[in-house]
């Protein structure tokens, strides 16, 4: 295969410059930077440029071997994104909200998963098409993407409204964290089943991975607690943490058939809440932000193929967004009401769970092999990339608006 290291270096330069520019542009207009990074990938790659009468395949046109190199960078970026999310998980808050948040999260996963899967099947020939396992896995993949919740967007919104430490804010935050764990777990199970494993084998391997993660995680946690007390804020601690992240990601996928991002996420959770966790997280964020994370999001856009985009795909995008937003509100608010939460609080929880961001894109990247194609690589099923980007944009704007409306401003009583 044709591989030129200098071509890869040039591609990296273009990716970093483009993602920074479009990331700042989208942030300026109140949207997540990750959206700008994906858009940058779409604009510099072949997805859009190759469809225009310019005579070029894209601003960058990597060969298959060079795409493999970019894919390796992107995989590292995905692991760093989920590892950082795990490090930022507040285990104390999880314990506080307990059963209520767990049930809300289950509703926030189950309802969008069912709605997304059912909606995708309707666009792929109806429910009878599920008899074809390829179609079924493609539809389940669409549902899996809808299960993700953006913890970052939700936290920033609650913090701005000064509601992060309220009982409702705690439930939303805790449920969003549990939601992502469950969503990534569902994706791992679906991916494992598609590769040929039975349901019991898949469940056994998944349980085995979590036993492995907790067992070794506790050992590493003890080591990092000791390092935090005896040698605080040392760069070696961050290097060791990254090593643990990549080890968990490797063993998750290679030995247990669980998505690598699940391993990275579990590594972060096992090292969260320690003396040096925030220090390690800052180093991880810097490492990712400088190179790997922009490449991960840009790679999604660069590898996109819109050559077979049809009018029905536009309708699917609209349905995907509606089902994604409705699924979270109905699933989370419905369970909240079942847990005897007041109607307004239940609605607030549902609205606080609709935001999607980097985790949805990480789920898309991890499960893209589930997209239904034939032996020649022709798309036969649904590629939900465009719909996922559309959902992130829409939900990121709607989430703060709906939360602000739900919390509202208390009217001051007039003095007599």
C-alpha positions in Angstrom: 0.0 0.0 0.0 1.1 3.6 -0.7 2.2 5.1 2.5 4.1 8.4 2.9 4.9 9.6 6.4 5.2 13.2 5.2 1.7 13.0 3.8 0.4 12.0 7.2 2.3 14.9 8.8 0.6 17.3 6.3 -2.8 15.7 7.0 -2.3 16.2 10.8 -1.4 19.9 10.2 -4.5 20.5 8.2 -6.7 18.6 10.7 -5.4 20.5 13.7 -5.7 23.9 12.0 -9.2 23.2 10.6 -10.6 21.7 13.9 -9.3 24.7 15.9 -10.8 27.2 13.6 -14.2 25.5 13.3 -14.2 24.6 17.0 -13.8 28.2 18.0 -16.4 29.2 15.4 -19.1 26.9 16.8 -18.2 27.9 20.4 -18.7 31.5 19.4 -22.3 30.7 18.4 -23.0 28.8 21.6 -22.5 25.2 20.3 -20.1 22.5 21.5 -16.6 22.7 19.9 -16.9 19.0 19.0 -19.5 19.9 16.4 -17.0 22.2 14.7 -14.4 19.5 14.7 -16.6 17.0 13.0 -17.7 19.7 10.5 -14.0 20.5 9.8 -13.4 16.8 9.0 -16.4 16.8 6.6 -15.0 19.9 4.8 -11.4 18.9 4.5 -12.1 15.2 3.6 -13.8 13.7 0.5 -17.3 13.6 2.0 -18.4 16.9 0.5 -15.5 18.2 -1.6 -15.6 15.1 -3.9 -19.2 15.8 -4.7 -18.4 19.3 -6.0 -17.1 19.9 -9.6 -13.6 20.9 -8.4 -11.7 17.9 -9.8 -10.2 17.0 -6.3 -11.1 14.4 -3.8 -10.6 16.6 -0.8 -8.2 19.1 0.8 -6.5 16.1 2.2 -6.7 12.8 0.3 -5.1 10.1 2.4 -4.5 6.7 0.9 -5.9 3.6 2.6 -2.7 3.0 4.5 -2.6 6.7 5.6 -6.2 6.5 6.7 -5.2 3.5 8.9 -2.6 5.8 10.6 -5.2 8.5 11.1 -7.6 5.9 12.5 -5.0 4.8 15.0 -4.7 8.4 16.2 -8.5 8.7 16.3 -8.8 5.5 18.4 -6.4 6.9 21.0 -8.4 10.1 21.0 -11.7 8.2 21.7 -10.1 6.4 24.6 -8.8 9.7 26.1 -12.3 11.3 25.8 -13.9 8.5 27.7 -11.0 8.1 30.2 -11.4 11.8 31.1 -15.2 11.4 31.4 -14.5 8.5 33.8 -12.0 10.6 35.9 -14.6 13.3 36.2 -17.3 10.9 37.5 -18.3 11.9 41.1 -18.8 8.6 42.9 -20.1 10.4 46.0 -22.9 12.0 43.9 -23.7 8.6 42.4 -24.1 7.1 45.9 -26.2 10.1 47.0 -28.8 9.8 44.3 -28.7 6.0 44.5 -31.7 4.0 43.2 -33.7 6.9 41.8 -30.9 8.0 39.5 -30.2 4.5 38.4 -33.8 3.9 37.5 -34.0 7.2 35.6 -30.9 6.3 33.7 -32.4 2.9 32.8 -35.5 4.7 31.4 -33.2 7.1 29.6 -31.5 4.2 27.9 -34.3 1.7 27.3 -36.8 4.1 25.7 -34.4 5.8 23.2 -33.0 2.4 22.4 -36.4 1.0 21.5 -37.6 4.2 19.7 -34.3 4.5 17.7 -34.3 0.8 16.8 -38.0 0.9 15.8 -37.6 4.1 13.8 -34.6 2.8 12.0 -36.4 -0.4 11.0 -39.3 1.7 9.6 -36.7 3.4 7.3 -35.2 0.0 6.3 -38.3 -1.8 5.1 -40.5 -2.1 8.2 -40.4 -4.3 11.3 -40.4 -7.5 9.2 -37.0 -6.5 7.9 -35.6 -7.3 11.3 -35.6 -11.0 10.2 -32.3 -10.1 8.4 -29.8 -9.9 11.2 -27.7 -7.4 9.3 -30.6 -5.0 9.3 -31.4 -5.7 12.9 -27.9 -4.9 14.1 -27.8 -1.7 12.0 -31.1 -0.6 13.6 -29.8 -1.5 17.1 -26.7 0.6 16.4 -28.9 3.6 15.6 -30.8 3.0 18.9 -27.4 2.7 20.8 -26.4 6.2 19.6 -29.6 7.7 21.0 -28.9 6.3 24.5 -25.9 8.6 25.0 -26.1 11.8 27.1 -23.6 14.6 27.2 -22.6 15.0 30.8 -20.4 18.0 29.9 -23.2 20.1 28.4 -25.7 19.2 31.1 -23.2 20.1 33.9 -22.3 23.4 32.4 -26.0 24.3 32.0 -26.8 23.3 35.6 -23.8 25.2 36.9 -24.8 28.4 35.0 -28.3 28.1 36.4 -26.8 27.5 39.9 -28.8 24.3 40.1 -26.0 21.7 40.1 -26.1 21.1 43.8 -29.9 20.9 44.1 -31.6 17.5 44.5 -32.9 17.6 40.9 -29.5 18.6 39.7 -27.9 15.7 41.5 -30.4 13.3 40.0 -29.7 14.6 36.5 -26.0 14.5 36.9 -25.9 11.1 38.4 -28.4 9.7 35.9 -26.4 11.1 33.0 -23.2 9.4 34.2 -25.0 6.0 34.7 -26.7 6.5 31.4 -23.4 6.7 29.5 -22.1 3.5 31.3 -25.3 1.6 30.3 -25.3 2.9 26.8 -21.7 2.0 26.1 -22.4 -1.4 27.7 -25.4 -2.0 25.4 -23.2 -1.1 22.4 -20.6 -3.6 23.5 -23.2 -6.4 23.9 -24.6 -5.6 20.4 -21.2 -5.5 18.8 -20.2 -8.8 20.5 -23.3 -10.5 19.3 -22.8 -9.3 15.8 -19.3 -10.9 15.8 -20.9 -14.3 16.4 -21.1 -14.7 20.1 -24.3 -16.1 21.8 -26.2 -14.0 24.2 -25.0 -16.0 27.2 -21.4 -15.9 26.0 -21.7 -12.2 25.5 -23.2 -11.6 28.9 -20.5 -13.8 30.5 -17.7 -12.0 28.8 -19.2 -8.6 29.7 -19.6 -9.6 33.4 -16.0 -11.1 33.2 -14.7 -7.7 32.0 -16.3 -5.8 34.8 -15.0 -8.3 37.3 -11.5 -7.8 35.7 -11.9 -4.0 35.7 -13.0 -3.7 39.3 -10.4 -6.3 40.6 -7.4 -4.7 38.9 -8.9 -1.3 39.2 -8.9 -1.5 43.0 -5.2 -2.5 42.9 -4.3 0.5 40.7 -6.6 2.7 42.8 -4.6 1.8 45.9 -1.3 2.5 44.1 -2.5 5.9 42.9 -3.8 6.8 46.3 -0.4 6.1 47.8 1.3 8.1 45.0 -1.1 11.0 45.6 -0.1 11.1 49.3 3.6 10.5 49.1 4.5 12.1 45.7 1.6 14.4 44.8 1.3 16.2 41.4 4.1 14.3 39.6 4.0 13.8 35.9 4.9 10.1 36.4 1.4 9.7 38.0 -0.3 11.0 34.8 1.9 8.7 32.6 1.0 5.7 34.7 -2.7 6.7 34.5 -2.6 6.8 30.8 -0.9 3.4 30.8 -3.8 2.0 32.8 -6.3 3.6 30.5 -4.7 2.0 27.4 -4.3 -1.4 29.2 -8.0 -1.5 30.1 -9.0 -0.4 26.6 -6.8 -3.2 25.1 -8.0 -6.0 27.3 -11.6 -4.9 27.1 -11.7 -5.3 23.3 -9.1 -8.0 22.6 -9.9 -10.4 25.5 -13.5 -9.7 26.5 -15.1 -8.4 23.2 -16.2 -5.2 24.9 -15.7 -1.8 23.2 -12.3 -0.3 23.9 -13.9 3.0 25.0 -15.7 1.0 27.7 -12.4 -0.1 29.1 -11.0 3.4 29.0 -14.2 4.7 30.8 -13.9 2.1 33.5 -10.2 2.9 34.0 -11.2 6.5 34.6 -14.0 5.6 37.0 -11.6 3.4 39.0 -9.1 6.3 39.4 -11.7 8.9 40.1 -12.1 10.8 43.4 -8.5 10.5 44.5 -6.1 13.2 45.7 -4.4 13.4 42.3 -7.4 12.8 40.1 -8.0 16.4 39.1 -4.3 16.8 38.4 -4.2 13.7 36.2 -7.4 14.7 34.4 -5.9 18.1 33.5 -2.9 16.4 32.0 -5.1 13.9 30.1 -7.3 16.7 28.8 -4.2 18.7 27.6 -2.8 15.6 25.9 -6.1 14.9 24.2 -6.9 18.5 23.4 -3.5 19.1 21.7 -3.7 16.4 19.1 -5.6 13.2 19.7 -9.1 14.5 20.4 -9.3 16.8 17.4 -8.1 14.0 15.2 -10.8 11.7 16.6 -13.6 14.0 15.8 -12.2 15.1 12.5 -11.6 11.5 11.5 -15.4 10.9 11.8 -16.0 13.6 9.2 -13.1 12.6 7.0 -14.2 9.0 6.8 -17.8 9.9 6.1 -19.3 8.9 2.7 -22.3 10.9 1.5 -22.1 9.7 -2.1 -25.2 7.6 -1.6 -27.1 10.3 0.4 -30.8 10.2 -0.5 -33.8 12.4 0.2 -35.1 9.7 2.6 -31.9 10.2 4.6 -33.0 13.8 5.3 -36.3 12.6 6.6 -34.4 10.0 8.7 -32.3 12.8 10.2 -35.4 14.7 11.3 -37.0 11.5 12.7 -33.7 10.6 14.5 -33.6 14.0 16.2 -37.3 13.9 17.3 -37.0 10.3 18.6 -33.8 11.1 20.4 -35.2 14.1 22.2 -38.6 12.5 22.9 -37.0 9.3 24.0 -35.0 10.9 26.7 -37.8 13.1 28.0 -40.4 10.3 28.0 -38.0 7.7 29.4 -36.4 9.8 32.2 -39.5 11.8 33.1 -41.7 8.7 33.0 -39.5 6.9 35.5 -39.2 10.0 37.6 -42.9 10.1 37.9 -43.0 6.4 38.7 -40.5 7.2 41.5 -43.0 9.7 42.9 -41.1 12.8 41.8 -43.3 15.9 41.4 -44.4 16.5 37.8 -42.3 19.6 37.3 -39.1 17.9 38.7 -39.6 14.8 36.6 -40.0 17.0 33.5 -36.8 18.9 34.5 -34.9 15.6 34.8 -36.1 14.5 31.3 -35.1 17.9 29.7 -31.7 17.8 31.4 -31.0 14.4 29.8 -31.5 15.3 26.1 -28.1 16.8 25.4 -25.8 14.8 23.2 -22.1 15.4 22.6 -18.8 13.6 22.4 -20.0 10.3 23.8 -22.6 10.0 21.0 -19.8 10.4 18.5 -17.6 8.0 20.4 -20.5 5.4 20.3 -20.8 6.1 16.5 -17.1 5.5 15.9 -17.0 2.3 18.1 -20.0 0.8 16.4 -19.7 1.9 12.8 -18.9 -1.7 11.8 -22.6 -2.4 12.4 -23.7 -0.3 9.5 -25.2 -2.6 6.9 -23.2 -2.9 3.6 -22.8 -5.5 1.0 -19.6 -7.3 0.1 -18.6 -4.5 -2.3 -18.9 -1.9 0.4 -22.1 -0.4 -1.0 -24.4 1.1 1.7 -27.6 -0.9 2.1 -28.7 0.2 5.6 -28.5 3.5 7.4 -25.4 5.5 8.2 -26.5 7.7 11.1 -23.5 10.1 11.1 -25.3 13.1 9.6 -28.2 12.5 11.9 -25.9 12.2 14.9 -24.3 15.6 14.1 -27.8 17.1 13.6 -28.9 15.7 17.0 -25.9 17.1 18.8 -26.5 20.6 17.3 -30.2 20.6 18.1 -30.1 19.0 21.6 -27.1 21.3 22.6 -29.3 24.3 21.9 -32.5 22.9 23.3 -31.1 21.6 26.6 -30.2 24.9 28.2 -33.4 26.5 26.9 -35.7 23.8 28.3 -33.8 23.6 31.6 -34.1 27.3 32.0 -37.8 27.2 31.3 -38.3 24.2 33.7 -36.4 25.8 36.6 -37.9 29.3 35.9 -37.5 32.3 38.0 -39.4 32.6 41.2 -41.5 35.7 41.4 -40.8 37.9 44.3 -43.8 38.5 46.6 -44.9 42.1 46.8 -44.8 43.7 50.2 -48.1 44.6 51.6 
